[in-house]
């Protein structure tokens, strides 16, 4: 009888150990799966920050701001790294704040606007408010880059590129170095 009990306890204990090992393995798989998208999102956010800071460093305003005021308008996907606060390569600090699209202080309180997802109506009102003000605009959403924004980001897992709306640049009052305009023409690297 003792042998049977001992064997049963051993089998039950073995099953519990096996179950515990399987649970640990499953937890590691789930953990690895959840970390992959986060790290990819972090990489995209860092890449977007580099591109945005690069664009800003090649822009010249009629009156150069000592503190560059970057306003985030609308829901955005890739600005986590920008929001943490940053400084341009030139040493100029960048102040980042979130504003609603219809905030009346956007035109006077922002040197640059990073535009997230907005309705067509909100975009129209935003860009109408910016007319006549030297404000650089960068659009995150996947728009055709034909109305409003000076720069339109193209974010993928491989790289962050951008398009330039030359008509908007000409009307903005912000001068953009020709090197940035040539970078926008660069084709993505072939896989």
C-alpha positions, 0 to 999 in steps of 0.5 A, spaced: 500 500 500 505 504 501 508 503 494 502 505 491 501 511 495 508 513 494 507 512 486 501 516 486 504 522 490 510 521 485 506 522 479 501 527 481 508 531 484 511 530 477 505 532 473 505 539 478 512 540 476 511 539 469 505 544 469 509 549 473 515 548 467 510 549 462 507 555 465 513 558 466 515 557 458 508 560 456 510 566 460 516 567 457 513 566 450 508 571 452 513 576 455 517 575 449 511 577 444 509 583 448 516 586 448 517 585 441 512 590 439 514 595 444 521 595 442 519 596 435 515 602 437 520 605 441 525 604 435 520 608 431 519 613 436 526 614 437 527 614 429 521 619 428 525 624 434 531 624 430 528 626 423 524 631 426 530 634 430 534 634 424 528 637 420 528 643 425 535 644 425 535 645 418 529 650 419 530 658 419 525 663 422 525 670 421 526 671 428 530 665 431 527 663 437 532 661 443 527 656 445 524 652 440 517 651 441 514 644 438 506 643 439 503 636 438 496 637 435 491 631 435 493 624 437 500 622 435 503 615 435 510 616 435 512 622 439 513 619 446 520 620 445 519 627 443 515 629 449 520 627 454 524 633 452 530 634 448 535 639 445 537 640 438 544 638 436 546 645 436 544 646 443 538 649 443 532 646 447 526 644 445 520 645 449 514 640 447 507 641 449 500 638 447 495 642 444 488 642 441 487 643 434 482 649 435 487 652 440 487 660 438 495 660 441 497 655 436 499 660 431 503 665 436 505 660 441 508 655 437 514 655 432 513 648 429 507 644 429 507 636 429 500 634 426 497 627 428 490 624 426 485 630 425 479 630 421 479 634 415 475 639 418 480 640 424 486 640 419 483 645 415 482 650 421 489 649 423 492 650 417 488 656 416 490 659 423 497 658 421 497 662 414 501 668 415 505 666 421 512 663 420 510 656 423 514 649 421 509 644 420 510 636 420 504 631 419 505 624 422 499 621 419 499 618 412 496 624 408 498 625 400 502 631 403 499 636 398 495 641 403 498 644 409 504 641 412 511 643 410 513 635 411 509 629 411 513 623 415 513 616 412 514 611 418 516 604 417 519 598 420 525 599 416 526 607 416 523 614 417 523 618 411 519 624 409 516 628 403 516 636 402 510 640 400 514 645 396 508 650 395 507 650 403 514 651 404 514 657 400 508 660 403 510 658 410 515 664 412 520 659 414 526 658 410 529 650 409 536 649 407 536 645 401 540 639 404 533 637 407 529 638 401 534 633 397 534 628 403 526 628 401 528 626 394 532 620 397 529 613 395 528 608 401 534 602 401 532 596 397 531 590 401 
